[in-house]
Amino acid sequence: MKQKNAQVFLIFQKTPCFGICPSYEATIYENGSITYVGWEHVPLKDTVELHLSAPEVKSLQEEVKQLNYSELQDAYLTQWSDMPSTYSTFYANGKEVKRVKHQEGGPEKLLQFQEHLHKRIMDLVEAEAIRRLPKE
């Protein structure tokens, strides 16, 4: 699904913790294709190609625009050792322009953005996991 000329739009990564935190990386391209790599506590521990529809891509682009990521700090850290990190790496014209490491705190708009994007990715991954189930 991924086209050779499709540029990276966003990389979203959730790191492991000592508990059951989902950990994966999703590279989202401007054309809506997603390369997902699942590591732990996710519906698929595999590398799969997923896809966002054109309206979903447009909606995500609008969310990123409203997030105004250039004004975010580079890191929102915690003092706890077991906190997972969420990395949001933003691209413009195929080049990395901002990477935000989030563990705790931070602006509400960042938390909402991460929560919504995580849910959308997990919905796609769950649908793919169901599609892979054996047919009876």
N, CA, C and O atoms as a Tinker XYZ file with bonds, in Angstrom:
   544  protein
     1  N      0.808000   -1.185000    0.000000    73     2
     2  CA     0.000000    0.000000    0.000000    64     1     3
     3  C      0.861000    1.262000    0.000000    63     2     4     5
     4  O      0.522000    2.248000   -0.655000    81     3
     5  N      1.959000    1.233000    0.723000    73     3     6
     6  CA     2.827000    2.395000    0.816000    64     5     7
     7  C      3.452000    2.665000   -0.551000    63     6     8     9
     8  O      4.019000    1.772000   -1.179000    81     7
     9  N      3.337000    3.898000   -0.991000    73     7    10
    10  CA     3.924000    4.268000   -2.274000    64     9    11
    11  C      5.341000    4.766000   -2.042000    63    10    12    13
    12  O      5.646000    5.361000   -1.008000    81    11
    13  N      6.196000    4.515000   -3.018000    73    11    14
    14  CA     7.591000    4.907000   -2.862000    64    13    15
    15  C      7.755000    6.418000   -2.725000    63    14    16    17
    16  O      8.685000    6.884000   -2.068000    81    15
    17  N      6.863000    7.178000   -3.339000    73    15    18
    18  CA     6.993000    8.626000   -3.285000    64    17    19
    19  C      6.193000    9.257000   -2.137000    63    18    20    21
    20  O      6.183000   10.480000   -1.997000    81    19
    21  N      5.534000    8.450000   -1.329000    73    19    22
    22  CA     4.770000    8.982000   -0.205000    64    21    23
    23  C      5.722000    9.461000    0.880000    63    22    24    25
    24  O      6.637000    8.743000    1.281000    81    23
    25  N      5.497000   10.683000    1.349000    73    23    26
    26  CA     6.368000   11.242000    2.367000    64    25    27
    27  C      5.814000   10.968000    3.763000    63    26    28    29
    28  O      4.603000   10.895000    3.971000    81    27
    29  N      6.731000   10.818000    4.705000    73    27    30
    30  CA     6.335000   10.628000    6.091000    64    29    31
    31  C      5.667000   11.898000    6.589000    63    30    32    33
    32  O      6.141000   13.005000    6.334000    81    31
    33  N      4.567000   11.726000    7.298000    73    31    34
    34  CA     3.821000   12.841000    7.869000    64    33    35
    35  C      4.012000   12.895000    9.388000    63    34    36    37
    36  O      4.134000   13.972000    9.972000    81    35
    37  N      4.034000   11.706000   10.018000    73    35    38
    38  CA     4.079000   11.635000   11.475000    64    37    39
    39  C      4.532000   10.244000   11.892000    63    38    40    41
    40  O      4.111000    9.246000   11.306000    81    39
    41  N      5.387000   10.178000   12.899000    73    39    42
    42  CA     5.722000    8.897000   13.517000    64    41    43
    43  C      5.227000    8.968000   14.959000    63    42    44    45
    44  O      5.539000    9.904000   15.695000    81    43
    45  N      4.454000    7.965000   15.341000    73    43    46
    46  CA     3.861000    7.908000   16.675000    64    45    47
    47  C      4.347000    6.631000   17.331000    63    46    48    49
    48  O      4.148000    5.540000   16.798000    81    47
    49  N      4.986000    6.762000   18.489000    73    47    50
    50  CA     5.562000    5.595000   19.146000    64    49    51
    51  C      5.207000    5.584000   20.626000    63    50    52    53
    52  O      5.282000    6.612000   21.299000    81    51
    53  N      4.822000    4.423000   21.124000    73    51    54
    54  CA     4.577000    4.222000   22.545000    64    53    55
    55  C      5.581000    3.180000   23.028000    63    54    56    57
    56  O      5.694000    2.099000   22.450000    81    55
    57  N      6.308000    3.516000   24.093000    73    55    58
    58  CA     7.361000    2.629000   24.591000    64    57    59
    59  C      6.836000    1.716000   25.693000    63    58    60    61
    60  O      5.809000    2.011000   26.305000    81    59
    61  N      7.532000    0.605000   25.953000    73    59    62
    62  CA     7.091000   -0.335000   26.989000    64    61    63
    63  C      7.291000    0.220000   28.403000    63    62    64    65
    64  O      7.994000    1.207000   28.618000    81    63
    65  N      6.646000   -0.454000   29.350000    73    63    66
    66  CA     6.849000   -0.185000   30.767000    64    65    67
    67  C      6.984000   -1.556000   31.444000    63    66    68    69
    68  O      7.015000   -2.577000   30.758000    81    67
    69  N      7.063000   -1.589000   32.760000    73    67    70
    70  CA     7.181000   -2.874000   33.461000    64    69    71
    71  C      5.829000   -3.579000   33.576000    63    70    72    73
    72  O      5.766000   -4.736000   33.991000    81    71
    73  N      4.753000   -2.889000   33.213000    73    71    74
    74  CA     3.409000   -3.456000   33.303000    64    73    75
    75  C      2.897000   -3.874000   31.939000    63    74    76    77
    76  O      3.604000   -4.514000   31.160000    81    75
    77  N      1.644000   -3.499000   31.661000    73    75    78
    78  CA     0.993000   -3.935000   30.425000    64    77    79
    79  C      0.750000   -2.771000   29.460000    63    78    80    81
    80  O     -0.251000   -2.755000   28.744000    81    79
    81  N      1.645000   -1.821000   29.443000    73    79    82
    82  CA     1.521000   -0.684000   28.538000    64    81    83
    83  C      1.646000   -1.153000   27.086000    63    82    84    85
    84  O      2.537000   -1.938000   26.763000    81    83
    85  N      0.761000   -0.678000   26.214000    73    83    86
    86  CA     0.926000   -1.021000   24.805000    64    85    87
    87  C      2.189000   -0.361000   24.262000    63    86    88    89
    88  O      2.462000    0.802000   24.558000    81    87
    89  N      2.949000   -1.095000   23.477000    73    87    90
    90  CA     4.148000   -0.519000   22.866000    64    89    91
    91  C      4.168000   -0.880000   21.384000    63    90    92    93
    92  O      4.024000   -2.038000   20.991000    81    91
    93  N      4.353000    0.162000   20.587000    73    91    94
    94  CA     4.351000    0.002000   19.137000    64    93    95
    95  C      4.875000    1.278000   18.499000    63    94    96    97
    96  O      5.090000    2.289000   19.169000    81    95
    97  N      5.074000    1.207000   17.189000    73    95    98
    98  CA     5.432000    2.393000   16.407000    64    97    99
    99  C      4.570000    2.401000   15.158000    63    98   100   101
   100  O      4.371000    1.370000   14.516000    81    99
   101  N      4.063000    3.572000   14.826000    73    99   102
   102  CA     3.258000    3.736000   13.619000    64   101   103
   103  C      3.825000    4.904000   12.816000    63   102   104   105
   104  O      3.861000    6.042000   13.285000    81   103
   105  N      4.265000    4.599000   11.606000    73   103   106
   106  CA     4.745000    5.635000   10.698000    64   105   107
   107  C      3.606000    5.946000    9.740000    63   106   108   109
   108  O      3.168000    5.087000    8.974000    81   107
   109  N      3.135000    7.183000    9.794000    73   107   110
   110  CA     1.978000    7.599000    8.997000    64   109   111
   111  C      2.474000    8.457000    7.841000    63   110   112   113
   112  O      3.222000    9.416000    8.032000    81   111
   113  N      2.041000    8.091000    6.641000    73   111   114
   114  CA     2.461000    8.792000    5.438000    64   113   115
   115  C      1.362000    9.740000    4.973000    63   114   116   117
   116  O      0.192000    9.574000    5.318000    81   115
   117  N      1.752000   10.726000    4.192000    73   115   118
   118  CA     0.798000   11.741000    3.726000    64   117   119
   119  C     -0.348000   11.157000    2.912000    63   118   120   121
   120  O     -1.427000   11.747000    2.854000    81   119
   121  N     -0.129000   10.010000    2.284000    73   119   122
   122  CA    -1.188000    9.394000    1.472000    64   121   123
   123  C     -2.128000    8.517000    2.300000    63   122   124   125
   124  O     -3.042000    7.898000    1.755000    81   123
   125  N     -1.902000    8.462000    3.632000    73   123   126
   126  CA    -2.781000    7.696000    4.504000    64   125   127
   127  C     -2.287000    6.297000    4.833000    63   126   128   129
   128  O     -2.870000    5.626000    5.685000    81   127
   129  N     -1.223000    5.842000    4.177000    73   127   130
   130  CA    -0.714000    4.520000    4.530000    64   129   131
   131  C      0.038000    4.606000    5.859000    63   130   132   133
   132  O      0.621000    5.636000    6.198000    81   131
   133  N      0.008000    3.512000    6.590000    73   131   134
   134  CA     0.644000    3.440000    7.906000    64   133   135
   135  C      1.456000    2.158000    7.965000    63   134   136   137
   136  O      0.945000    1.080000    7.659000    81   135
   137  N      2.715000    2.271000    8.357000    73   135   138
   138  CA     3.515000    1.098000    8.651000    64   137   139
   139  C      3.511000    0.959000   10.169000    63   138   140   141
   140  O      4.050000    1.801000   10.887000    81   139
   141  N      2.897000   -0.110000   10.638000    73   139   142
   142  CA     2.730000   -0.347000   12.070000    64   141   143
   143  C      3.647000   -1.491000   12.486000    63   142   144   145
   144  O      3.696000   -2.528000   11.824000    81   143
   145  N      4.373000   -1.297000   13.585000    73   143   146
   146  CA     5.204000   -2.346000   14.160000    64   145   147
   147  C      4.762000   -2.512000   15.613000    63   146   148   149
   148  O      4.981000   -1.629000   16.442000    81   147
   149  N      4.137000   -3.654000   15.912000    73   147   150
   150  CA     3.645000   -3.913000   17.263000    64   149   151
   151  C      4.644000   -4.703000   18.066000    63   150   152   153
   152  O      5.184000   -5.700000   17.586000    81   151
   153  N      4.903000   -4.259000   19.312000    73   151   154
   154  CA     5.882000   -4.932000   20.159000    64   153   155
   155  C      5.235000   -5.694000   21.308000    63   154   156   157
   156  O      5.320000   -6.921000   21.355000    81   155
   157  N      4.589000   -4.991000   22.236000    73   155   158
   158  CA     4.041000   -5.657000   23.418000    64   157   159
   159  C      2.661000   -5.099000   23.769000    63   158   160   161
   160  O      2.391000   -3.910000   23.598000    81   159
   161  N      1.798000   -5.988000   24.264000    73   159   162
   162  CA     0.481000   -5.616000   24.793000    64   161   163
   163  C     -0.367000   -4.851000   23.775000    63   162   164   165
   164  O     -1.024000   -3.859000   24.093000    81   163
   165  N     -0.325000   -5.348000   22.553000    73   163   166
   166  CA    -1.119000   -4.810000   21.450000    64   165   167
   167  C     -1.786000   -5.983000   20.726000    63   166   168   169
   168  O     -1.336000   -7.121000   20.860000    81   167
   169  N     -2.849000   -5.723000   19.961000    73   167   170
   170  CA    -3.553000   -6.820000   19.285000    64   169   171
   171  C     -2.689000   -7.590000   18.278000    63   170   172   173
   172  O     -2.914000   -8.779000   18.054000    81   171
   173  N     -1.713000   -6.928000   17.678000    73   171   174
   174  CA    -0.818000   -7.602000   16.725000    64   173   175
   175  C      0.630000   -7.269000   17.054000    63   174   176   177
   176  O      1.021000   -6.103000   17.096000    81   175
   177  N      1.428000   -8.326000   17.291000    73   175   178
   178  CA     2.873000   -8.160000   17.451000    64   177   179
   179  C      3.479000   -8.542000   16.110000    63   178   180   181
   180  O      3.947000   -9.664000   15.916000    81   179
   181  N      3.460000   -7.599000   15.204000    73   179   182
   182  CA     3.865000   -7.879000   13.830000    64   181   183
   183  C      4.083000   -6.538000   13.129000    63   182   184   185
   184  O      3.770000   -5.483000   13.681000    81   183
   185  N      4.610000   -6.589000   11.938000    73   183   186
   186  CA     4.703000   -5.403000   11.095000    64   185   187
   187  C      3.622000   -5.528000   10.033000    63   186   188   189
   188  O      3.591000   -6.500000    9.279000    81   187
   189  N      2.742000   -4.548000    9.979000    73   187   190
   190  CA     1.637000   -4.595000    9.024000    64   189   191
   191  C      1.438000   -3.229000    8.387000    63   190   192   193
   192  O      1.806000   -2.196000    8.947000    81   191
   193  N      0.849000   -3.258000    7.206000    73   191   194
   194  CA     0.473000   -2.023000    6.514000    64   193   195
   195  C     -1.005000   -1.764000    6.771000    63   194   196   197
   196  O     -1.849000   -2.626000    6.531000    81   195
   197  N     -1.303000   -0.577000    7.258000    73   195   198
   198  CA    -2.672000   -0.155000    7.512000    64   197   199
   199  C     -2.952000    1.062000    6.636000    63   198   200   201
   200  O     -2.058000    1.561000    5.953000    81   199
   201  N     -4.194000    1.536000    6.659000    73   199   202
   202  CA    -4.500000    2.683000    5.810000    64   201   203
   203  C     -5.608000    3.538000    6.409000    63   202   204   205
   204  O     -6.608000    3.029000    6.916000    81   203
   205  N     -5.406000    4.849000    6.338000    73   203   206
   206  CA    -6.435000    5.818000    6.694000    64   205   207
   207  C     -7.142000    6.261000    5.417000    63   206   208   209
   208  O     -6.514000    6.389000    4.366000    81   207
   209  N     -8.438000    6.493000    5.512000    73   207   210
   210  CA    -9.187000    7.012000    4.366000    64   209   211
   211  C     -8.807000    8.478000    4.140000    63   210   212   213
   212  O     -8.217000    9.114000    5.012000    81   211
   213  N     -9.146000    9.000000    2.976000    73   211   214
   214  CA    -8.848000   10.408000    2.663000    64   213   215
   215  C     -9.448000   11.365000    3.709000    63   214   216   217
   216  O     -8.757000   12.286000    4.143000    81   215
   217  N    -10.715000   11.176000    4.128000    73   215   218
   218  CA   -11.252000   12.068000    5.169000    64   217   219
   219  C    -10.504000   11.934000    6.502000    63   218   220   221
   220  O    -10.345000   12.920000    7.223000    81   219
   221  N    -10.043000   10.719000    6.833000    73   219   222
   222  CA    -9.285000   10.520000    8.072000    64   221   223
   223  C     -7.927000   11.223000    7.996000    63   222   224   225
   224  O     -7.465000   11.793000    8.985000    81   223
   225  N     -7.292000   11.180000    6.825000    73   223   226
   226  CA    -6.017000   11.874000    6.637000    64   225   227
   227  C     -6.225000   13.371000    6.805000    63   226   228   229
   228  O     -5.454000   14.043000    7.490000    81   227
   229  N     -7.259000   13.880000    6.181000    73   227   230
   230  CA    -7.564000   15.316000    6.269000    64   229   231
   231  C     -7.835000   15.713000    7.726000    63   230   232   233
   232  O     -7.358000   16.750000    8.186000    81   231
   233  N     -8.593000   14.894000    8.442000    73   231   234
   234  CA    -8.895000   15.151000    9.847000    64   233   235
   235  C     -7.614000   15.140000   10.689000    63   234   236   237
   236  O     -7.424000   16.008000   11.541000    81   235
   237  N     -6.740000   14.162000   10.453000    73   235   238
   238  CA    -5.482000   14.082000   11.195000    64   237   239
   239  C     -4.607000   15.296000   10.895000    63   238   240   241
   240  O     -3.996000   15.857000   11.804000    81   239
   241  N     -4.541000   15.701000    9.639000    73   239   242
   242  CA    -3.753000   16.876000    9.275000    64   241   243
   243  C     -4.283000   18.121000    9.992000    63   242   244   245
   244  O     -3.506000   18.970000   10.429000    81   243
   245  N     -5.595000   18.221000   10.108000    73   243   246
   246  CA    -6.204000   19.352000   10.807000    64   245   247
   247  C     -5.876000   19.300000   12.302000    63   246   248   249
   248  O     -5.572000   20.328000   12.908000    81   247
   249  N     -5.936000   18.123000   12.884000    73   247   250
   250  CA    -5.591000   17.971000   14.305000    64   249   251
   251  C     -4.142000   18.389000   14.561000    63   250   252   253
   252  O     -3.850000   19.066000   15.547000    81   251
   253  N     -3.244000   17.983000   13.672000    73   251   254
   254  CA    -1.830000   18.339000   13.819000    64   253   255
   255  C     -1.679000   19.854000   13.710000    63   254   256   257
   256  O     -0.928000   20.466000   14.470000    81   255
   257  N     -2.389000   20.445000   12.772000    73   255   258
   258  CA    -2.322000   21.899000   12.595000    64   257   259
   259  C     -2.804000   22.619000   13.863000    63   258   260   261
   260  O     -2.172000   23.570000   14.322000    81   259
   261  N     -3.929000   22.155000   14.420000    73   259   262
   262  CA    -4.478000   22.780000   15.625000    64   261   263
   263  C     -3.602000   22.529000   16.852000    63   262   264   265
   264  O     -3.611000   23.327000   17.790000    81   263
   265  N     -2.859000   21.446000   16.855000    73   263   266
   266  CA    -1.964000   21.133000   17.960000    64   265   267
   267  C     -0.862000   22.188000   18.079000    63   266   268   269
   268  O     -0.350000   22.449000   19.168000    81   267
   269  N     -0.504000   22.795000   16.932000    73   267   270
   270  CA     0.558000   23.809000   16.897000    64   269   271
   271  C      1.819000   23.256000   17.570000    63   270   272   273
   272  O      2.351000   23.851000   18.507000    81   271
   273  N      2.279000   22.116000   17.073000    73   271   274
   274  CA     3.366000   21.367000   17.691000    64   273   275
   275  C      4.660000   22.146000   17.839000    63   274   276   277
   276  O      5.460000   21.841000   18.724000    81   275
   277  N      4.885000   23.140000   16.997000    73   275   278
   278  CA     6.139000   23.891000   17.092000    64   277   279
   279  C      6.248000   24.640000   18.422000    63   278   280   281
   280  O      7.349000   24.990000   18.847000    81   279
   281  N      5.117000   24.885000   19.077000    73   279   282
   282  CA     5.135000   25.577000   20.364000    64   281   283
   283  C      5.250000   24.617000   21.554000    63   282   284   285
   284  O      5.396000   25.061000   22.692000    81   283
   285  N      5.185000   23.316000   21.301000    73   283   286
   286  CA     5.301000   22.344000   22.386000    64   285   287
   287  C      6.751000   22.234000   22.846000    63   286   288   289
   288  O      7.681000   22.477000   22.077000    81   287
   289  N      6.928000   21.863000   24.118000    73   287   290
   290  CA     8.267000   21.569000   24.607000    64   289   291
   291  C      8.754000   20.290000   23.934000    63   290   292   293
   292  O      7.956000   19.507000   23.418000    81   291
   293  N     10.060000   20.085000   23.945000    73   291   294
   294  CA    10.620000   18.857000   23.373000    64   293   295
   295  C     10.333000   17.648000   24.260000    63   294   296   297
   296  O     10.303000   16.518000   23.773000    81   295
   297  N     10.120000   17.878000   25.570000    73   295   298
   298  CA     9.879000   16.761000   26.486000    64   297   299
   299  C      9.006000   17.198000   27.658000    63   298   300   301
   300  O      9.120000   18.307000   28.181000    81   299
   301  N      8.131000   16.274000   28.044000    73   299   302
   302  CA     7.321000   16.398000   29.256000    64   301   303
   303  C      7.621000   15.139000   30.065000    63   302   304   305
   304  O      7.028000   14.085000   29.837000    81   303
   305  N      8.544000   15.264000   31.006000    73   303   306
   306  CA     9.093000   14.091000   31.683000    64   305   307
   307  C      8.495000   13.899000   33.073000    63   306   308   309
   308  O      7.867000   14.798000   33.632000    81   307
   309  N      8.707000   12.707000   33.607000    73   307   310
   310  CA     8.262000   12.362000   34.952000    64   309   311
   311  C      9.468000   11.966000   35.785000    63   310   312   313
   312  O     10.544000   11.693000   35.255000    81   311
   313  N      9.276000   11.940000   37.086000    73   311   314
   314  CA    10.354000   11.475000   37.964000    64   313   315
   315  C     10.241000    9.987000   38.245000    63   314   316   317
   316  O     11.129000    9.416000   38.878000    81   315
   317  N      9.167000    9.343000   37.788000    73   315   318
   318  CA     8.965000    7.913000   38.016000    64   317   319
   319  C      9.740000    7.105000   36.982000    63   318   320   321
   320  O      9.806000    7.486000   35.814000    81   319
   321  N     10.322000    5.996000   37.410000    73   319   322
   322  CA    11.182000    5.225000   36.504000    64   321   323
   323  C     10.402000    4.295000   35.576000    63   322   324   325
   324  O     10.939000    3.866000   34.555000    81   323
   325  N      9.160000    3.975000   35.902000    73   323   326
   326  CA     8.421000    2.984000   35.121000    64   325   327
   327  C      7.416000    3.607000   34.153000    63   326   328   329
   328  O      6.576000    2.894000   33.603000    81   327
   329  N      7.481000    4.877000   33.940000    73   327   330
   330  CA     6.511000    5.519000   33.054000    64   329   331
   331  C      6.885000    5.283000   31.592000    63   330   332   333
   332  O      8.030000    5.503000   31.198000    81   331
   333  N      5.927000    4.839000   30.797000    73   331   334
   334  CA     6.213000    4.711000   29.368000    64   333   335
   335  C      6.303000    6.100000   28.741000    63   334   336   337
   336  O      5.827000    7.084000   29.308000    81   335
   337  N      6.903000    6.161000   27.592000    73   335   338
   338  CA     6.983000    7.418000   26.846000    64   337   339
   339  C      6.148000    7.307000   25.586000    63   338   340   341
   340  O      6.006000    6.231000   25.005000    81   339
   341  N      5.605000    8.425000   25.181000    73   339   342
   342  CA     4.941000    8.526000   23.887000    64   341   343
   343  C      5.720000    9.558000   23.090000    63   342   344   345
   344  O      5.877000   10.703000   23.513000    81   343
   345  N      6.203000    9.138000   21.936000    73   343   346
   346  CA     6.938000   10.041000   21.054000    64   345   347
   347  C      6.044000   10.407000   19.874000    63   346   348   349
   348  O      5.450000    9.539000   19.235000    81   347
   349  N      5.961000   11.689000   19.600000    73   347   350
   350  CA     5.275000   12.183000   18.408000    64   349   351
   351  C      6.318000   12.942000   17.607000    63   350   352   353
   352  O      6.836000   13.964000   18.055000    81   351
   353  N      6.622000   12.437000   16.421000    73   351   354
   354  CA     7.629000   13.069000   15.574000    64   353   355
   355  C      6.918000   13.616000   14.347000    63   354   356   357
   356  O      6.335000   12.868000   13.562000    81   355
   357  N      6.977000   14.934000   14.195000    73   355   358
   358  CA     6.248000   15.632000   13.131000    64   357   359
   359  C      7.186000   15.939000   11.965000    63   358   360   361
   360  O      8.360000   16.259000   12.151000    81   359
   361  N      6.631000   15.832000   10.762000    73   359   362
   362  CA     7.407000   16.048000    9.540000    64   361   363
   363  C      6.731000   17.106000    8.668000    63   362   364   365
   364  O      5.509000   17.256000    8.673000    81   363
   365  N      7.555000   17.827000    7.926000    73   363   366
   366  CA     7.068000   18.748000    6.902000    64   365   367
   367  C      7.932000   18.527000    5.667000    63   366   368   369
   368  O      9.161000   18.554000    5.742000    81   367
   369  N      7.284000   18.312000    4.547000    73   367   370
   370  CA     7.995000   18.038000    3.293000    64   369   371
   371  C      8.980000   16.879000    3.440000    63   370   372   373
   372  O     10.077000   16.911000    2.883000    81   371
   373  N      8.575000   15.853000    4.198000    73   371   374
   374  CA     9.388000   14.657000    4.343000    64   373   375
   375  C     10.556000   14.782000    5.296000    63   374   376   377
   376  O     11.344000   13.844000    5.423000    81   375
   377  N     10.693000   15.929000    5.979000    73   375   378
   378  CA    11.817000   16.129000    6.890000    64   377   379
   379  C     11.306000   16.323000    8.316000    63   378   380   381
   380  O     10.305000   17.002000    8.545000    81   379
   381  N     12.008000   15.716000    9.264000    73   379   382
   382  CA    11.615000   15.858000   10.671000    64   381   383
   383  C     11.756000   17.308000   11.098000    63   382   384   385
   384  O     12.791000   17.935000   10.869000    81   383
   385  N     10.697000   17.846000   11.730000    73   383   386
   386  CA    10.740000   19.234000   12.186000    64   385   387
   387  C     10.550000   19.371000   13.696000    63   386   388   389
   388  O     10.923000   20.392000   14.274000    81   387
   389  N      9.974000   18.353000   14.339000    73   387   390
   390  CA     9.763000   18.442000   15.786000    64   389   391
   391  C      9.509000   17.042000   16.335000    63   390   392   393
   392  O      8.754000   16.255000   15.764000    81   391
   393  N     10.168000   16.753000   17.468000    73   391   394
   394  CA     9.942000   15.469000   18.149000    64   393   395
   395  C      9.612000   15.790000   19.603000    63   394   396   397
   396  O     10.355000   16.497000   20.284000    81   395
   397  N      8.492000   15.259000   20.061000    73   395   398
   398  CA     8.041000   15.512000   21.420000    64   397   399
   399  C      8.012000   14.186000   22.188000    63   398   400   401
   400  O      7.361000   13.226000   21.775000    81   399
   401  N      8.722000   14.157000   23.299000    73   399   402
   402  CA     8.711000   12.991000   24.192000    64   401   403
   403  C      7.779000   13.327000   25.349000    63   402   404   405
   404  O      7.976000   14.315000   26.056000    81   403
   405  N      6.763000   12.493000   25.528000    73   403   406
   406  CA     5.789000   12.757000   26.590000    64   405   407
   407  C      5.719000   11.587000   27.557000    63   406   408   409
   408  O      5.531000   10.443000   27.145000    81   407
   409  N      5.871000   11.875000   28.834000    73   407   410
   410  CA     5.690000   10.872000   29.876000    64   409   411
   411  C      4.566000   11.276000   30.825000    63   410   412   413
   412  O      3.749000   10.444000   31.218000    81   411
   413  N      4.529000   12.556000   31.191000    73   411   414
   414  CA     3.554000   13.005000   32.185000    64   413   415
   415  C      3.341000   14.507000   32.023000    63   414   416   417
   416  O      4.248000   15.233000   31.615000    81   415
   417  N      2.131000   14.965000   32.346000    73   415   418
   418  CA     1.843000   16.393000   32.287000    64   417   419
   419  C      1.699000   16.877000   30.863000    63   418   420   421
   420  O      1.316000   16.120000   29.972000    81   419
   421  N      2.003000   18.120000   30.660000    73   419   422
   422  CA     1.903000   18.699000   29.329000    64   421   423
   423  C      0.524000   19.282000   29.074000    63   422   424   425
   424  O     -0.397000   19.090000   29.868000    81   423
   425  N      0.386000   19.990000   27.968000    73   423   426
   426  CA    -0.884000   20.638000   27.650000    64   425   427
   427  C     -1.981000   19.629000   27.307000    63   426   428   429
   428  O     -1.716000   18.571000   26.737000    81   427
   429  N     -3.197000   19.974000   27.662000    73   427   430
   430  CA    -4.356000   19.108000   27.421000    64   429   431
   431  C     -4.492000   18.763000   25.935000    63   430   432   433
   432  O     -4.848000   17.636000   25.591000    81   431
   433  N     -4.213000   19.722000   25.060000    73   431   434
   434  CA    -4.367000   19.457000   23.625000    64   433   435
   435  C     -3.408000   18.365000   23.143000    63   434   436   437
   436  O     -3.741000   17.613000   22.227000    81   435
   437  N     -2.232000   18.273000   23.748000    73   435   438
   438  CA    -1.287000   17.199000   23.402000    64   437   439
   439  C     -1.831000   15.858000   23.884000    63   438   440   441
   440  O     -1.790000   14.869000   23.152000    81   439
   441  N     -2.340000   15.825000   25.112000    73   439   442
   442  CA    -2.887000   14.586000   25.663000    64   441   443
   443  C     -4.070000   14.091000   24.835000    63   442   444   445
   444  O     -4.182000   12.896000   24.558000    81   443
   445  N     -4.943000   15.003000   24.443000    73   443   446
   446  CA    -6.097000   14.620000   23.628000    64   445   447
   447  C     -5.663000   14.130000   22.254000    63   446   448   449
   448  O     -6.216000   13.157000   21.742000    81   447
   449  N     -4.686000   14.788000   21.656000    73   447   450
   450  CA    -4.168000   14.372000   20.356000    64   449   451
   451  C     -3.609000   12.952000   20.439000    63   450   452   453
   452  O     -3.917000   12.109000   19.596000    81   451
   453  N     -2.785000   12.691000   21.460000    73   451   454
   454  CA    -2.176000   11.372000   21.610000    64   453   455
   455  C     -3.236000   10.305000   21.861000    63   454   456   457
   456  O     -3.169000    9.216000   21.291000    81   455
   457  N     -4.201000   10.607000   22.698000    73   455   458
   458  CA    -5.254000    9.644000   23.012000    64   457   459
   459  C     -6.075000    9.302000   21.765000    63   458   460   461
   460  O     -6.370000    8.135000   21.504000    81   459
   461  N     -6.434000   10.328000   21.007000    73   459   462
   462  CA    -7.232000   10.099000   19.800000    64   461   463
   463  C     -6.445000    9.293000   18.766000    63   462   464   465
   464  O     -6.976000    8.356000   18.171000    81   463
   465  N     -5.185000    9.656000   18.555000    73   463   466
   466  CA    -4.371000    8.953000   17.559000    64   465   467
   467  C     -4.125000    7.505000   17.987000    63   466   468   469
   468  O     -4.194000    6.592000   17.164000    81   467
   469  N     -3.841000    7.299000   19.259000    73   467   470
   470  CA    -3.649000    5.925000   19.767000    64   469   471
   471  C     -4.914000    5.088000   19.531000    63   470   472   473
   472  O     -4.831000    3.953000   19.061000    81   471
   473  N     -6.068000    5.644000   19.855000    73   471   474
   474  CA    -7.326000    4.918000   19.672000    64   473   475
   475  C     -7.549000    4.589000   18.194000    63   474   476   477
   476  O     -7.946000    3.472000   17.865000    81   475
   477  N     -7.300000    5.536000   17.315000    73   475   478
   478  CA    -7.499000    5.311000   15.880000    64   477   479
   479  C     -6.579000    4.201000   15.374000    63   478   480   481
   480  O     -7.005000    3.324000   14.623000    81   479
   481  N     -5.324000    4.248000   15.788000    73   479   482
   482  CA    -4.368000    3.214000   15.361000    64   481   483
   483  C     -4.785000    1.851000   15.912000    63   482   484   485
   484  O     -4.769000    0.860000   15.182000    81   483
   485  N     -5.158000    1.791000   17.193000    73   483   486
   486  CA    -5.573000    0.520000   17.790000    64   485   487
   487  C     -6.847000   -0.016000   17.127000    63   486   488   489
   488  O     -6.992000   -1.230000   16.981000    81   487
   489  N     -7.767000    0.858000   16.724000    73   487   490
   490  CA    -8.961000    0.411000   15.992000    64   489   491
   491  C     -8.561000   -0.275000   14.688000    63   490   492   493
   492  O     -9.099000   -1.328000   14.346000    81   491
   493  N     -7.620000    0.320000   13.964000    73   491   494
   494  CA    -7.151000   -0.272000   12.698000    64   493   495
   495  C     -6.447000   -1.607000   12.946000    63   494   496   497
   496  O     -6.638000   -2.567000   12.199000    81   495
   497  N     -5.630000   -1.656000   14.002000    73   495   498
   498  CA    -4.880000   -2.874000   14.321000    64   497   499
   499  C     -5.836000   -3.986000   14.753000    63   498   500   501
   500  O     -5.663000   -5.137000   14.353000    81   499
   501  N     -6.837000   -3.654000   15.562000    73   499   502
   502  CA    -7.816000   -4.655000   15.986000    64   501   503
   503  C     -8.589000   -5.202000   14.790000    63   502   504   505
   504  O     -8.855000   -6.401000   14.714000    81   503
   505  N     -8.948000   -4.327000   13.861000    73   503   506
   506  CA    -9.650000   -4.781000   12.655000    64   505   507
   507  C     -8.768000   -5.731000   11.850000    63   506   508   509
   508  O     -9.256000   -6.728000   11.318000    81   507
   509  N     -7.483000   -5.430000   11.759000    73   507   510
   510  CA    -6.553000   -6.303000   11.038000    64   509   511
   511  C     -6.387000   -7.628000   11.776000    63   510   512   513
   512  O     -6.314000   -8.679000   11.140000    81   511
   513  N     -6.325000   -7.597000   13.098000    73   511   514
   514  CA    -6.201000   -8.829000   13.888000    64   513   515
   515  C     -7.430000   -9.714000   13.679000    63   514   516   517
   516  O     -7.302000  -10.931000   13.545000    81   515
   517  N     -8.605000   -9.115000   13.651000    73   515   518
   518  CA    -9.843000   -9.876000   13.411000    64   517   519
   519  C     -9.844000  -10.454000   11.998000    63   518   520   521
   520  O    -10.250000  -11.597000   11.789000    81   519
   521  N     -9.394000   -9.665000   11.042000    73   519   522
   522  CA    -9.346000  -10.136000    9.650000    64   521   523
   523  C     -8.432000  -11.359000    9.519000    63   522   524   525
   524  O     -8.661000  -12.216000    8.665000    81   523
   525  N     -7.413000  -11.441000   10.354000    73   523   526
   526  CA    -6.454000  -12.552000   10.292000    64   525   527
   527  C     -6.942000  -13.823000   10.992000    63   526   528   529
   528  O     -6.328000  -14.881000   10.850000    81   527
   529  N     -8.027000  -13.728000   11.737000    73   527   530
   530  CA    -8.537000  -14.918000   12.420000    64   529   531
   531  C     -8.907000  -15.999000   11.403000    63   530   532   533
   532  O     -9.358000  -15.683000   10.303000    81   531
   533  N     -8.721000  -17.257000   11.759000    73   531   534
   534  CA    -9.080000  -18.331000   10.826000    64   533   535
   535  C    -10.586000  -18.318000   10.546000    63   534   536   537
   536  O    -11.398000  -18.076000   11.439000    81   535
   537  N    -10.923000  -18.576000    9.325000    73   535   538
   538  CA   -12.353000  -18.662000    8.919000    64   537   539
   539  C    -12.846000  -20.055000    9.201000    63   538   540   541
   540  O    -12.136000  -21.037000    8.985000    81   539
   541  N    -14.076000  -20.136000    9.688000    73   539   542
   542  CA   -14.631000  -21.453000    9.992000    64   541   543
   543  C    -15.431000  -21.990000    8.831000    63   542   544
   544  O    -15.973000  -23.093000    8.913000    81   543
